[in-house]
């Protein structure tokens, strides 16, 4: 599974990315997780299975969905605030199923 | 002097970024609803934006007070980023409010 996390500058999302990687490791899951800023999303087309958006960028949800063409959803504000990697990973898995 | 708890500071920064970010998104969504002429959605999203905005500010004020009280600088790159997000929301909040008022006036004219 390949998960893309998108936020404004890619800064806070890289924190969530780190926590998600730890959660995936603990669950012994084979997951690729990367964080990217929302500029230059065109280069990410076809590379990912699922996309999670930071709260800063949910206004662009429909637009990102259109560009990437994969299951995309926003991370809950509280989950993002706590950088809860496990919950975010569960959400990504649920989106694909 | 007390050492800065960098883990704790990262947590607080993430909370500010998250709620300020949500506020920004909601202000923009609210404004888009208004453009489509959907007054009900506009008011609902605007209210949610305000709640998130206030939450982010409250958390930030607590960090400031801690710095004043302990005289220990509560700074990290992530906190700087969090404050940058707060400033960006303030701008967007002001501009969307002004634009909304202008739209109402144009409608009445």
N, CA and C atoms of all chains as a GROMACS GRO file, in nm:
protein
  618
    1UNK      N    1   0.084  -0.120   0.000
    1UNK     CA    2   0.000   0.000   0.000
    1UNK      C    3   0.088   0.125   0.000
    2UNK      N    4   0.050   0.220  -0.082
    2UNK     CA    5   0.126   0.346  -0.089
    2UNK      C    6   0.037   0.462  -0.048
    3UNK      N    7   0.078   0.530   0.060
    3UNK     CA    8  -0.004   0.639   0.115
    3UNK      C    9   0.066   0.772   0.094
    4UNK      N   10  -0.008   0.868   0.039
    4UNK     CA   11   0.044   1.003   0.021
    4UNK      C   12  -0.027   1.096   0.120
    5UNK      N   13   0.052   1.174   0.195
    5UNK     CA   14  -0.008   1.273   0.284
    5UNK      C   15   0.022   1.410   0.226
    6UNK      N   16  -0.083   1.492   0.216
    6UNK     CA   17  -0.065   1.625   0.157
    6UNK      C   18  -0.108   1.734   0.255
    7UNK      N   19  -0.023   1.833   0.273
    7UNK     CA   20  -0.066   1.952   0.347
    7UNK      C   21  -0.010   2.074   0.276
    8UNK      N   22  -0.011   2.190   0.342
    8UNK     CA   23   0.032   2.314   0.278
    8UNK      C   24   0.178   2.312   0.237
    9UNK      N   25   0.265   2.299   0.336
    9UNK     CA   26   0.407   2.310   0.306
    9UNK      C   27   0.479   2.177   0.318
   10UNK      N   28   0.408   2.074   0.364
   10UNK     CA   29   0.470   1.944   0.382
   10UNK      C   30   0.545   1.934   0.514
   11UNK      N   31   0.526   2.033   0.602
   11UNK     CA   32   0.601   2.033   0.728
   11UNK      C   33   0.530   1.953   0.838
   12UNK      N   34   0.406   1.993   0.868
   12UNK     CA   35   0.334   1.920   0.972
   12UNK      C   36   0.300   1.779   0.926
   13UNK      N   37   0.278   1.763   0.796
   13UNK     CA   38   0.242   1.629   0.747
   13UNK      C   39   0.360   1.533   0.757
   14UNK      N   40   0.482   1.587   0.758
   14UNK     CA   41   0.597   1.497   0.772
   14UNK      C   42   0.606   1.442   0.914
   15UNK      N   43   0.548   1.515   1.010
   15UNK     CA   44   0.541   1.464   1.148
   15UNK      C   45   0.444   1.347   1.152
   16UNK      N   46   0.328   1.366   1.090
   16UNK     CA   47   0.229   1.258   1.086
   16UNK      C   48   0.286   1.138   1.010
   17UNK      N   49   0.358   1.166   0.903
   17UNK     CA   50   0.421   1.060   0.822
   17UNK      C   51   0.511   0.973   0.909
   18UNK      N   52   0.594   1.038   0.990
   18UNK     CA   53   0.686   0.965   1.076
   18UNK      C   54   0.611   0.873   1.172
   19UNK      N   55   0.505   0.928   1.232
   19UNK     CA   56   0.425   0.851   1.328
   19UNK      C   57   0.353   0.736   1.259
   20UNK      N   58   0.308   0.759   1.136
   20UNK     CA   59   0.239   0.653   1.061
   20UNK      C   60   0.335   0.541   1.025
   21UNK      N   61   0.458   0.578   0.992
   21UNK     CA   62   0.560   0.477   0.960
   21UNK      C   63   0.588   0.390   1.082
   22UNK      N   64   0.595   0.453   1.198
   22UNK     CA   65   0.619   0.377   1.321
   22UNK      C   66   0.503   0.280   1.346
   23UNK      N   67   0.379   0.332   1.327
   23UNK     CA   68   0.260   0.248   1.348
   23UNK      C   69   0.260   0.130   1.251
   24UNK      N   70   0.301   0.155   1.126
   24UNK     CA   71   0.304   0.049   1.024
   24UNK      C   72   0.410  -0.056   1.059
   25UNK      N   73   0.521  -0.008   1.110
   25UNK     CA   74   0.629  -0.098   1.148
   25UNK      C   75   0.585  -0.189   1.263
   26UNK      N   76   0.519  -0.128   1.361
   26UNK     CA   77   0.470  -0.205   1.476
   26UNK      C   78   0.370  -0.310   1.434
   27UNK      N   79   0.290  -0.277   1.333
   27UNK     CA   80   0.188  -0.372   1.285
   27UNK      C   81   0.246  -0.467   1.179
   28UNK      N   82   0.376  -0.455   1.155
   28UNK     CA   83   0.446  -0.534   1.053
   28UNK      C   84   0.376  -0.529   0.918
   29UNK      N   85   0.343  -0.406   0.879
   29UNK     CA   86   0.275  -0.386   0.751
   29UNK      C   87   0.372  -0.331   0.647
   30UNK      N   88   0.350  -0.372   0.523
   30UNK     CA   89   0.434  -0.323   0.414
   30UNK      C   90   0.368  -0.200   0.352
   31UNK      N   91   0.406  -0.084   0.405
   31UNK     CA   92   0.342   0.040   0.360
   31UNK      C   93   0.447   0.145   0.325
   32UNK      N   94   0.424   0.213   0.214
   32UNK     CA   95   0.510   0.327   0.178
   32UNK      C   96   0.432   0.454   0.212
   33UNK      N   97   0.490   0.541   0.292
   33UNK     CA   98   0.422   0.664   0.330
   33UNK      C   99   0.512   0.784   0.304
   34UNK      N  100   0.459   0.880   0.230
   34UNK     CA  101   0.536   1.002   0.204
   34UNK      C  102   0.448   1.125   0.225
   35UNK      N  103   0.510   1.238   0.261
   35UNK     CA  104   0.438   1.365   0.276
   35UNK      C  105   0.483   1.462   0.167
   36UNK      N  106   0.385   1.531   0.110
   36UNK     CA  107   0.416   1.628   0.004
   36UNK      C  108   0.336   1.757   0.023
   37UNK      N  109   0.390   1.871  -0.020
   37UNK     CA  110   0.308   1.992  -0.023
   37UNK      C  111   0.208   1.986  -0.137
   38UNK      N  112   0.103   2.068  -0.132
   38UNK     CA  113  -0.001   2.054  -0.234
   38UNK      C  114   0.037   2.117  -0.368
   39UNK      N  115   0.150   2.189  -0.370
   39UNK     CA  116   0.194   2.239  -0.500
   39UNK      C  117   0.270   2.127  -0.571
   40UNK      N  118   0.248   2.114  -0.698
   40UNK     CA  119   0.318   2.011  -0.775
   40UNK      C  120   0.260   1.873  -0.760
   41UNK      N  121   0.128   1.867  -0.734
   41UNK     CA  122   0.062   1.737  -0.719
   41UNK      C  123   0.057   1.658  -0.850
   42UNK      N  124   0.068   1.732  -0.960
   42UNK     CA  125   0.063   1.668  -1.092
   42UNK      C  126   0.168   1.558  -1.105
   43UNK      N  127   0.282   1.582  -1.038
   43UNK     CA  128   0.392   1.484  -1.048
   43UNK      C  129   0.363   1.356  -0.972
   44UNK      N  130   0.257   1.358  -0.889
   44UNK     CA  131   0.228   1.241  -0.805
   44UNK      C  132   0.123   1.148  -0.867
   45UNK      N  133   0.071   1.188  -0.982
   45UNK     CA  134  -0.035   1.109  -1.046
   45UNK      C  135   0.014   0.968  -1.078
   46UNK      N  136  -0.064   0.869  -1.039
   46UNK     CA  137  -0.034   0.730  -1.071
   46UNK      C  138   0.067   0.664  -0.979
   47UNK      N  139   0.116   0.737  -0.879
   47UNK     CA  140   0.219   0.680  -0.792
   47UNK      C  141   0.164   0.627  -0.660
   48UNK      N  142   0.038   0.660  -0.627
   48UNK     CA  143  -0.015   0.631  -0.493
   48UNK      C  144  -0.149   0.557  -0.496
   49UNK      N  145  -0.175   0.484  -0.385
   49UNK     CA  146  -0.303   0.412  -0.375
   49UNK      C  147  -0.409   0.492  -0.303
   50UNK      N  148  -0.364   0.573  -0.207
   50UNK     CA  149  -0.459   0.647  -0.125
   50UNK      C  150  -0.395   0.778  -0.078
   51UNK      N  151  -0.479   0.880  -0.057
   51UNK     CA  152  -0.426   1.011  -0.019
   51UNK      C  153  -0.499   1.067   0.104
   52UNK      N  154  -0.421   1.116   0.198
   52UNK     CA  155  -0.479   1.182   0.317
   52UNK      C  156  -0.444   1.330   0.314
   53UNK      N  157  -0.542   1.413   0.351
   53UNK     CA  158  -0.517   1.558   0.350
   53UNK      C  159  -0.513   1.614   0.491
   54UNK      N  160  -0.421   1.709   0.514
   54UNK     CA  161  -0.416   1.780   0.640
   54UNK      C  162  -0.531   1.880   0.649
   55UNK      N  163  -0.568   1.923   0.770
   55UNK     CA  164  -0.681   2.015   0.787
   55UNK      C  165  -0.665   2.146   0.710
   56UNK      N  166  -0.539   2.186   0.686
   56UNK     CA  167  -0.516   2.314   0.617
   56UNK      C  168  -0.563   2.312   0.473
   57UNK      N  169  -0.588   2.194   0.423
   57UNK     CA  170  -0.604   2.182   0.278
   57UNK      C  171  -0.736   2.115   0.239
   58UNK      N  172  -0.823   2.091   0.338
   58UNK     CA  173  -0.946   2.018   0.303
   58UNK      C  174  -1.039   2.097   0.211
   59UNK      N  175  -1.020   2.229   0.206
   59UNK     CA  176  -1.102   2.307   0.112
   59UNK      C  177  -1.074   2.265  -0.032
   60UNK      N  178  -0.956   2.203  -0.053
   60UNK     CA  179  -0.918   2.163  -0.189
   60UNK      C  180  -0.943   2.014  -0.213
   61UNK      N  181  -1.022   1.952  -0.124
   61UNK     CA  182  -1.045   1.806  -0.131
   61UNK      C  183  -1.091   1.760  -0.270
   62UNK      N  184  -1.193   1.827  -0.324
   62UNK     CA  185  -1.249   1.785  -0.453
   62UNK      C  186  -1.145   1.799  -0.564
   63UNK      N  187  -1.068   1.906  -0.555
   63UNK     CA  188  -0.965   1.932  -0.654
   63UNK      C  189  -0.856   1.825  -0.653
   64UNK      N  190  -0.811   1.788  -0.532
   64UNK     CA  191  -0.707   1.685  -0.518
   64UNK      C  192  -0.760   1.551  -0.569
   65UNK      N  193  -0.885   1.521  -0.536
   65UNK     CA  194  -0.948   1.397  -0.583
   65UNK      C  195  -0.946   1.391  -0.735
   66UNK      N  196  -0.976   1.505  -0.795
   66UNK     CA  197  -0.982   1.511  -0.941
   66UNK      C  198  -0.843   1.490  -1.002
   67UNK      N  199  -0.743   1.551  -0.941
   67UNK     CA  200  -0.607   1.541  -0.994
   67UNK      C  201  -0.552   1.398  -0.980
   68UNK      N  202  -0.564   1.343  -0.860
   68UNK     CA  203  -0.500   1.214  -0.832
   68UNK      C  204  -0.585   1.094  -0.875
   69UNK      N  205  -0.717   1.109  -0.867
   69UNK     CA  206  -0.806   1.000  -0.907
   69UNK      C  207  -0.796   0.877  -0.818
   70UNK      N  208  -0.762   0.895  -0.691
   70UNK     CA  209  -0.755   0.784  -0.596
   70UNK      C  210  -0.840   0.819  -0.473
   71UNK      N  211  -0.873   0.718  -0.387
   71UNK     CA  212  -0.948   0.751  -0.266
   71UNK      C  213  -0.874   0.856  -0.183
   72UNK      N  214  -0.942   0.965  -0.154
   72UNK     CA  215  -0.880   1.077  -0.081
   72UNK      C  216  -0.975   1.125   0.028
   73UNK      N  217  -0.920   1.150   0.146
   73UNK     CA  218  -1.002   1.202   0.256
   73UNK      C  219  -0.918   1.289   0.346
   74UNK      N  220  -0.986   1.373   0.425
   74UNK     CA  221  -0.913   1.458   0.519
   74UNK      C  222  -0.895   1.383   0.650
   75UNK      N  223  -0.783   1.410   0.714
   75UNK     CA  224  -0.756   1.352   0.846
   75UNK      C  225  -0.834   1.434   0.949
   76UNK      N  226  -0.896   1.367   1.043
   76UNK     CA  227  -0.970   1.435   1.148
   76UNK      C  228  -0.879   1.535   1.222
   77UNK      N  229  -0.934   1.652   1.257
   77UNK     CA  230  -0.853   1.757   1.321
   77UNK      C  231  -0.780   1.705   1.446
   78UNK      N  232  -0.852   1.631   1.530
   78UNK     CA  233  -0.792   1.581   1.654
   78UNK      C  234  -0.681   1.480   1.626
   79UNK      N  235  -0.707   1.391   1.528
   79UNK     CA  236  -0.605   1.290   1.492
   79UNK      C  237  -0.479   1.361   1.441
   80UNK      N  238  -0.501   1.466   1.363
   80UNK     CA  239  -0.388   1.541   1.308
   80UNK      C  240  -0.315   1.616   1.420
   81UNK      N  241  -0.391   1.677   1.511
   81UNK     CA  242  -0.331   1.752   1.621
   81UNK      C  243  -0.244   1.662   1.708
   82UNK      N  244  -0.290   1.540   1.730
   82UNK     CA  245  -0.214   1.446   1.814
   82UNK      C  246  -0.110   1.370   1.733
   83UNK      N  247  -0.108   1.393   1.602
   83UNK     CA  248  -0.022   1.316   1.510
   83UNK      C  249  -0.036   1.167   1.541
   84UNK      N  250  -0.162   1.122   1.549
   84UNK     CA  251  -0.192   0.984   1.583
   84UNK      C  252  -0.171   0.895   1.460
   85UNK      N  253  -0.051   0.840   1.449
   85UNK     CA  254  -0.014   0.761   1.331
   85UNK      C  255  -0.100   0.638   1.312
   86UNK      N  256  -0.136   0.575   1.424
   86UNK     CA  257  -0.214   0.451   1.416
   86UNK      C  258  -0.354   0.479   1.358
   87UNK      N  259  -0.419   0.582   1.410
   87UNK     CA  260  -0.554   0.616   1.363
   87UNK      C  261  -0.552   0.659   1.216
   88UNK      N  262  -0.451   0.737   1.180
   88UNK     CA  263  -0.441   0.783   1.042
   88UNK      C  264  -0.418   0.666   0.947
   89UNK      N  265  -0.337   0.572   0.992
   89UNK     CA  266  -0.309   0.454   0.911
   89UNK      C  267  -0.436   0.370   0.893
   90UNK      N  268  -0.511   0.355   1.002
   90UNK     CA  269  -0.638   0.282   0.995
   90UNK      C  270  -0.733   0.348   0.895
   91UNK      N  271  -0.733   0.482   0.897
   91UNK     CA  272  -0.820   0.555   0.805
   91UNK      C  273  -0.780   0.529   0.659
   92UNK      N  274  -0.648   0.529   0.636
   92UNK     CA  275  -0.598   0.504   0.500
   92UNK      C  276  -0.639   0.365   0.452
   93UNK      N  277  -0.627   0.266   0.540
   93UNK     CA  278  -0.663   0.128   0.504
   93UNK      C  279  -0.813   0.120   0.474
   94UNK      N  280  -0.893   0.184   0.560
   94UNK     CA  281  -1.038   0.182   0.542
   94UNK      C  282  -1.080   0.246   0.410
   95UNK      N  283  -1.004   0.346   0.367
   95UNK     CA  284  -1.037   0.416   0.242
   95UNK      C  285  -1.020   0.327   0.119
   96UNK      N  286  -0.921   0.238   0.127
   96UNK     CA  287  -0.893   0.152   0.012
   96UNK      C  288  -0.994   0.039   0.001
   97UNK      N  289  -1.034  -0.013   0.117
   97UNK     CA  290  -1.126  -0.128   0.119
   97UNK      C  291  -1.262  -0.095   0.058
   98UNK      N  292   1.789   2.768   3.461
   98UNK     CA  293   1.676   2.782   3.368
   98UNK      C  294   1.623   2.644   3.326
   99UNK      N  295   1.491   2.633   3.320
   99UNK     CA  296   1.431   2.506   3.278
   99UNK      C  297   1.464   2.476   3.132
  100UNK      N  298   1.479   2.348   3.105
  100UNK     CA  299   1.499   2.307   2.966
  100UNK      C  300   1.364   2.305   2.894
  101UNK      N  301   1.365   2.337   2.765
  101UNK     CA  302   1.241   2.329   2.688
  101UNK      C  303   1.214   2.182   2.656
  102UNK      N  304   1.090   2.141   2.684
  102UNK     CA  305   1.049   2.005   2.651
  102UNK      C  306   1.009   2.002   2.503
  103UNK      N  307   1.101   1.955   2.420
  103UNK     CA  308   1.081   1.965   2.275
  103UNK      C  309   0.965   1.876   2.227
  104UNK      N  310   0.946   1.761   2.293
  104UNK     CA  311   0.834   1.674   2.258
  104UNK      C  312   0.701   1.743   2.284
  105UNK      N  313   0.694   1.804   2.401
  105UNK     CA  314   0.572   1.874   2.442
  105UNK      C  315   0.546   1.992   2.348
  106UNK      N  316   0.653   2.060   2.313
  106UNK     CA  317   0.641   2.175   2.224
  106UNK      C  318   0.592   2.133   2.085
  107UNK      N  319   0.640   2.017   2.040
  107UNK     CA  320   0.595   1.965   1.911
  107UNK      C  321   0.445   1.932   1.916
  108UNK      N  322   0.402   1.876   2.028
  108UNK     CA  323   0.259   1.843   2.043
  108UNK      C  324   0.173   1.969   2.036
  109UNK      N  325   0.216   2.072   2.111
  109UNK     CA  326   0.140   2.197   2.114
  109UNK      C  327   0.140   2.261   1.974
  110UNK      N  328   0.255   2.258   1.907
  110UNK     CA  329   0.263   2.315   1.772
  110UNK      C  330   0.168   2.244   1.677
  111UNK      N  331   0.164   2.111   1.686
  111UNK     CA  332   0.075   2.034   1.598
  111UNK      C  333  -0.071   2.068   1.625
  112UNK      N  334  -0.102   2.093   1.752
  112UNK     CA  335  -0.241   2.128   1.785
  112UNK      C  336  -0.277   2.263   1.722
  113UNK      N  337  -0.186   2.359   1.731
  113UNK     CA  338  -0.212   2.491   1.670
  113UNK      C  339  -0.225   2.477   1.518
  114UNK      N  340  -0.132   2.405   1.457
  114UNK     CA  341  -0.133   2.388   1.311
  114UNK      C  342  -0.263   2.322   1.266
  115UNK      N  343  -0.303   2.220   1.340
  115UNK     CA  344  -0.422   2.144   1.303
  115UNK      C  345  -0.549   2.230   1.310
  116UNK      N  346  -0.568   2.300   1.421
  116UNK     CA  347  -0.690   2.379   1.438
  116UNK      C  348  -0.689   2.506   1.353
  117UNK      N  349  -0.571   2.570   1.343
  117UNK     CA  350  -0.560   2.687   1.257
  117UNK      C  351  -0.585   2.644   1.113
  118UNK      N  352  -0.531   2.530   1.076
  118UNK     CA  353  -0.548   2.478   0.940
  118UNK      C  354  -0.694   2.450   0.909
  119UNK      N  355  -0.762   2.389   1.005
  119UNK     CA  356  -0.904   2.360   0.986
  119UNK      C  357  -0.983   2.489   0.973
  120UNK      N  358  -0.948   2.589   1.056
  120UNK     CA  359  -1.016   2.718   1.049
  120UNK      C  360  -0.999   2.778   0.909
  121UNK      N  361  -0.877   2.774   0.858
  121UNK     CA  362  -0.850   2.830   0.725
  121UNK      C  363  -0.936   2.762   0.619
  122UNK      N  364  -0.937   2.629   0.622
  122UNK     CA  365  -1.017   2.555   0.525
  122UNK      C  366  -1.164   2.593   0.533
  123UNK      N  367  -1.215   2.605   0.657
  123UNK     CA  368  -1.358   2.637   0.675
  123UNK      C  369  -1.391   2.779   0.630
  124UNK      N  370  -1.299   2.875   0.652
  124UNK     CA  371  -1.324   3.011   0.604
  124UNK      C  372  -1.335   3.011   0.451
  125UNK      N  373  -1.246   2.936   0.389
  125UNK     CA  374  -1.247   2.931   0.242
  125UNK      C  375  -1.373   2.861   0.192
  126UNK      N  376  -1.409   2.749   0.256
  126UNK     CA  377  -1.530   2.676   0.217
  126UNK      C  378  -1.655   2.762   0.238
  127UNK      N  379  -1.656   2.837   0.349
  127UNK     CA  380  -1.769   2.925   0.379
  127UNK      C  381  -1.784   3.029   0.269
  128UNK      N  382  -1.672   3.088   0.233
  128UNK     CA  383  -1.673   3.190   0.128
  128UNK      C  384  -1.722   3.132  -0.005
  129UNK      N  385  -1.678   3.011  -0.034
  129UNK     CA  386  -1.723   2.948  -0.158
  129UNK      C  387  -1.873   2.920  -0.157
  130UNK      N  388  -1.926   2.884  -0.040
  130UNK     CA  389  -2.071   2.864  -0.027
  130UNK      C  390  -2.145   2.993  -0.056
  131UNK      N  391  -2.091   3.103  -0.005
  131UNK     CA  392  -2.155   3.233  -0.024
  131UNK      C  393  -2.155   3.271  -0.173
  132UNK      N  394  -2.044   3.240  -0.238
  132UNK     CA  395  -2.036   3.270  -0.382
  132UNK      C  396  -2.144   3.196  -0.460
  133UNK      N  397  -2.174   3.072  -0.411
  133UNK     CA  398  -2.279   2.994  -0.477
  133UNK      C  399  -2.418   3.037  -0.433
  134UNK      N  400  -2.423   3.133  -0.339
  134UNK     CA  401  -2.551   3.184  -0.292
  134UNK      C  402  -2.614   3.098  -0.184
  135UNK      N  403  -2.535   3.011  -0.122
  135UNK     CA  404  -2.588   2.925  -0.017
  135UNK      C  405  -2.561   2.984   0.122
  136UNK      N  406  -2.654   3.068   0.166
  136UNK     CA  407  -2.639   3.142   0.292
  136UNK      C  408  -2.630   3.048   0.413
  137UNK      N  409  -2.709   2.943   0.412
  137UNK     CA  410  -2.713   2.850   0.525
  137UNK      C  411  -2.578   2.781   0.545
  138UNK      N  412  -2.522   2.728   0.437
  138UNK     CA  413  -2.391   2.663   0.444
  138UNK      C  414  -2.283   2.763   0.484
  139UNK      N  415  -2.298   2.885   0.433
  139UNK     CA  416  -2.200   2.990   0.465
  139UNK      C  417  -2.194   3.011   0.615
  140UNK      N  418  -2.310   3.029   0.676
  140UNK     CA  419  -2.314   3.058   0.820
  140UNK      C  420  -2.263   2.940   0.902
  141UNK      N  421  -2.299   2.819   0.860
  141UNK     CA  422  -2.258   2.699   0.932
  141UNK      C  423  -2.105   2.683   0.928
  142UNK      N  424  -2.047   2.695   0.808
  142UNK     CA  425  -1.902   2.678   0.792
  142UNK      C  426  -1.824   2.790   0.860
  143UNK      N  427  -1.879   2.909   0.855
  143UNK     CA  428  -1.815   3.024   0.916
  143UNK      C  429  -1.810   3.006   1.069
  144UNK      N  430  -1.918   2.951   1.124
  144UNK     CA  431  -1.924   2.927   1.269
  144UNK      C  432  -1.818   2.823   1.308
  145UNK      N  433  -1.809   2.716   1.228
  145UNK     CA  434  -1.709   2.612   1.255
  145UNK      C  435  -1.567   2.670   1.244
  146UNK      N  436  -1.549   2.758   1.147
  146UNK     CA  437  -1.418   2.823   1.128
  146UNK      C  438  -1.380   2.902   1.253
  147UNK      N  439  -1.477   2.979   1.303
  147UNK     CA  440  -1.452   3.061   1.422
  147UNK      C  441  -1.414   2.975   1.542
  148UNK      N  442  -1.484   2.864   1.559
  148UNK     CA  443  -1.457   2.776   1.673
  148UNK      C  444  -1.314   2.721   1.667
  149UNK      N  445  -1.274   2.678   1.548
  149UNK     CA  446  -1.139   2.624   1.530
  149UNK      C  447  -1.032   2.733   1.549
  150UNK      N  448  -1.065   2.852   1.499
  150UNK     CA  449  -0.975   2.966   1.509
  150UNK      C  450  -0.951   3.003   1.656
  151UNK      N  451  -1.060   3.008   1.731
  151UNK     CA  452  -1.050   3.042   1.873
  151UNK      C  453  -0.969   2.936   1.948
  152UNK      N  454  -0.994   2.810   1.915
  152UNK     CA  455  -0.920   2.701   1.979
  152UNK      C  456  -0.768   2.716   1.955
  153UNK      N  457  -0.732   2.741   1.831
  153UNK     CA  458  -0.590   2.756   1.796
  153UNK      C  459  -0.527   2.872   1.874
  154UNK      N  460  -0.602   2.982   1.883
  154UNK     CA  461  -0.550   3.099   1.954
  154UNK      C  462  -0.535   3.073   2.102
  155UNK      N  463  -0.631   2.999   2.157
  155UNK     CA  464  -0.627   2.970   2.300
  155UNK      C  465  -0.501   2.888   2.334
  156UNK      N  466  -0.473   2.787   2.250
  156UNK     CA  467  -0.354   2.704   2.272
  156UNK      C  468  -0.227   2.790   2.261
  157UNK      N  469  -0.227   2.878   2.162
  157UNK     CA  470  -0.111   2.964   2.142
  157UNK      C  471  -0.088   3.058   2.261
  158UNK      N  472  -0.197   3.113   2.313
  158UNK     CA  473  -0.186   3.204   2.428
  158UNK      C  474  -0.124   3.132   2.547
  159UNK      N  475  -0.161   3.004   2.561
  159UNK     CA  476  -0.108   2.926   2.673
  159UNK      C  477   0.045   2.912   2.661
  160UNK      N  478   0.094   2.892   2.539
  160UNK     CA  479   0.238   2.882   2.517
  160UNK      C  480   0.307   3.013   2.554
  161UNK      N  481   0.244   3.123   2.512
  161UNK     CA  482   0.300   3.256   2.541
  161UNK      C  483   0.307   3.280   2.690
  162UNK      N  484   0.197   3.246   2.759
  162UNK     CA  485   0.194   3.266   2.904
  162UNK      C  486   0.301   3.182   2.972
  163UNK      N  487   0.317   3.058   2.926
  163UNK     CA  488   0.420   2.970   2.983
  163UNK      C  489   0.558   3.034   2.967
  164UNK      N  490   0.581   3.091   2.848
  164UNK     CA  491   0.712   3.154   2.824
  164UNK      C  492   0.735   3.271   2.920
  165UNK      N  493   0.630   3.349   2.939
  165UNK     CA  494   0.640   3.465   3.028
  165UNK      C  495   0.663   3.420   3.173
  166UNK      N  496   0.588   3.318   3.212
  166UNK     CA  497   0.595   3.274   3.351
  166UNK      C  498   0.727   3.204   3.385
  167UNK      N  499   0.773   3.119   3.294
  167UNK     CA  500   0.894   3.042   3.324
  167UNK      C  501   1.020   3.112   3.273
  168UNK      N  502   1.001   3.214   3.193
  168UNK     CA  503   1.112   3.286   3.130
  168UNK      C  504   1.203   3.191   3.051
  169UNK      N  505   1.137   3.090   2.990
  169UNK     CA  506   1.209   2.997   2.905
  169UNK      C  507   1.151   3.010   2.764
  170UNK      N  508   1.232   3.044   2.665
  170UNK     CA  509   1.178   3.058   2.529
  170UNK      C  510   1.116   2.928   2.478
  171UNK      N  511   0.990   2.935   2.438
  171UNK     CA  512   0.920   2.816   2.388
  171UNK      C  513   0.927   2.814   2.235
  172UNK      N  514   1.046   2.795   2.182
  172UNK     CA  515   1.062   2.807   2.037
  172UNK      C  516   1.118   2.680   1.974
  173UNK      N  517   1.061   2.642   1.864
  173UNK     CA  518   1.117   2.537   1.777
  173UNK      C  519   1.076   2.575   1.636
  174UNK      N  520   1.136   2.514   1.538
  174UNK     CA  521   1.100   2.546   1.399
  174UNK      C  522   0.952   2.515   1.374
  175UNK      N  523   0.904   2.407   1.438
  175UNK     CA  524   0.764   2.369   1.421
  175UNK      C  525   0.670   2.474   1.482
  176UNK      N  526   0.713   2.533   1.595
  176UNK     CA  527   0.632   2.639   1.657
  176UNK      C  528   0.629   2.763   1.569
  177UNK      N  529   0.741   2.794   1.507
  177UNK     CA  530   0.745   2.906   1.413
  177UNK      C  531   0.647   2.881   1.299
  178UNK      N  532   0.646   2.758   1.251
  178UNK     CA  533   0.553   2.719   1.144
  178UNK      C  534   0.408   2.733   1.191
  179UNK      N  535   0.383   2.694   1.315
  179UNK     CA  536   0.247   2.703   1.371
  179UNK      C  537   0.202   2.850   1.376
  180UNK      N  538   0.292   2.939   1.416
  180UNK     CA  539   0.258   3.080   1.421
  180UNK      C  540   0.236   3.137   1.281
  181UNK      N  541   0.310   3.086   1.187
  181UNK     CA  542   0.292   3.126   1.048
  181UNK      C  543   0.152   3.086   1.000
  182UNK      N  544   0.108   2.967   1.039
  182UNK     CA  545  -0.027   2.922   1.003
  182UNK      C  546  -0.132   3.013   1.066
  183UNK      N  547  -0.110   3.050   1.193
  183UNK     CA  548  -0.205   3.139   1.262
  183UNK      C  549  -0.217   3.273   1.190
  184UNK      N  550  -0.103   3.327   1.148
  184UNK     CA  551  -0.105   3.455   1.077
  184UNK      C  552  -0.179   3.443   0.945
  185UNK      N  553  -0.158   3.332   0.878
  185UNK     CA  554  -0.224   3.311   0.749
  185UNK      C  555  -0.376   3.303   0.767
  186UNK      N  556  -0.421   3.237   0.876
  186UNK     CA  557  -0.566   3.230   0.901
  186UNK      C  558  -0.622   3.368   0.928
  187UNK      N  559  -0.547   3.448   1.003
  187UNK     CA  560  -0.595   3.583   1.036
  187UNK      C  561  -0.620   3.663   0.909
  188UNK      N  562  -0.526   3.652   0.815
  188UNK     CA  563  -0.540   3.723   0.688
  188UNK      C  564  -0.663   3.672   0.612
  189UNK      N  565  -0.674   3.541   0.603
  189UNK     CA  566  -0.786   3.484   0.528
  189UNK      C  567  -0.920   3.517   0.594
  190UNK      N  568  -0.921   3.516   0.727
  190UNK     CA  569  -1.043   3.549   0.801
  190UNK      C  570  -1.085   3.693   0.768
  191UNK      N  571  -0.990   3.785   0.775
  191UNK     CA  572  -1.020   3.926   0.747
  191UNK      C  573  -1.070   3.944   0.603
  192UNK      N  574  -0.997   3.886   0.510
  192UNK     CA  575  -1.032   3.906   0.369
  192UNK      C  576  -1.166   3.844   0.332
  193UNK      N  577  -1.193   3.724   0.383
  193UNK     CA  578  -1.321   3.661   0.349
  193UNK      C  579  -1.437   3.737   0.413
  194UNK      N  580  -1.413   3.796   0.532
  194UNK     CA  581  -1.518   3.877   0.596
  194UNK      C  582  -1.547   4.000   0.511
  195UNK      N  583  -1.442   4.067   0.468
  195UNK     CA  584  -1.458   4.187   0.386
  195UNK      C  585  -1.530   4.155   0.255
  196UNK      N  586  -1.486   4.046   0.191
  196UNK     CA  587  -1.546   4.008   0.063
  196UNK      C  588  -1.694   3.974   0.080
  197UNK      N  589  -1.725   3.907   0.191
  197UNK     CA  590  -1.864   3.869   0.216
  197UNK      C  591  -1.951   3.994   0.232
  198UNK      N  592  -1.898   4.093   0.305
  198UNK     CA  593  -1.972   4.218   0.325
  198UNK      C  594  -1.993   4.290   0.193
  199UNK      N  595  -1.888   4.290   0.113
  199UNK     CA  596  -1.896   4.356  -0.017
  199UNK      C  597  -2.002   4.289  -0.105
  200UNK      N  598  -2.004   4.157  -0.100
  200UNK     CA  599  -2.103   4.083  -0.180
  200UNK      C  600  -2.245   4.118  -0.137
  201UNK      N  601  -2.265   4.130  -0.005
  201UNK     CA  602  -2.399   4.166   0.047
  201UNK      C  603  -2.440   4.305  -0.003
  202UNK      N  604  -2.344   4.398   0.001
  202UNK     CA  605  -2.373   4.534  -0.042
  202UNK      C  606  -2.408   4.540  -0.190
  203UNK      N  607  -2.332   4.465  -0.268
  203UNK     CA  608  -2.356   4.462  -0.413
  203UNK      C  609  -2.494   4.405  -0.443
  204UNK      N  610  -2.531   4.305  -0.361
  204UNK     CA  611  -2.661   4.242  -0.381
  204UNK      C  612  -2.775   4.341  -0.355
  205UNK      N  613  -2.754   4.427  -0.253
  205UNK     CA  614  -2.859   4.525  -0.216
  205UNK      C  615  -2.866   4.642  -0.314
  206UNK      N  616  -2.750   4.671  -0.377
  206UNK     CA  617  -2.745   4.788  -0.466
  206UNK      C  618  -2.828   4.768  -0.592
   0.00000   0.00000   0.00000
